[in-house]
Amino acid sequence: MQNKSLLALASILTFCEKHFGNEVNKVLDEVKNRNVFEQLIITIISQNTSWKNTWKAYINLKNTFRVISPEKILSTPEEALKKMLKPAGLYRVKSKVIKNAAKVFLEQRLQETLDSKRLRKVLIKIPGIGPKTVDVVLAFSLNEPVIPVDTHIRRIVKRIGLVSSNTYEEIKECLEKNIPAKYRLKAHFQLINFGRRICKARKPLCGECPANAFCPSKTT
């Protein structure tokens, strides 16, 4: 079963490179232009919402601040911040998390650090920030060779039988074991695209899936 699962993963990533490669490369270029704090903020905004709604809230912040910094976040009244975040949903919760994150960034001088171990240690202690959010920041902003695991990636690897566990760390460890470090960030985006377009939560397009011959969950 493990060999088939690895063949399924390889076929999916090959398919994604062919069909989504250029699109993913553009996203990677955009990501590299964000500093650590800005990446943290957009990742918090994206929790439990679509990318479309995330982008609306993010643009509200960009139009207001131009440069999203801890100082500007902290000097903004919470009601005004909530209004900017409203398109992304859960804006009351997210505004508090973002305010707290800004305070920690200033107190710990995190804008000045490129130390990924220190950054992980501090960020993971902030209420409302979990391991996926931390991994996104480290992978996107500091080029750490980690694979953040979202709902699409979790669904794909479980369907192809690569993992049986539901825990974030075990899924991440399995993927990192089987995907070379230099390809991990790209694989993260490729798998998300595949989950949105082919291996959907409802009515997956199994007939169009390159892993159909190896997948134990196929419906056609």
Salt bridges, closest charged atoms under 4 A:
GLU17 OE1 - LYS186 NZ 3.19
GLU23 OE2 - ARG197 NH2 2.54
GLU38 OE1 - LYS62 NZ 3.61
GLU79 OE2 - LYS82 NZ 3.18
ASP135 OD1 - ARG120 NH2 2.74
ASP135 OD2 - LYS172 NZ 3.14
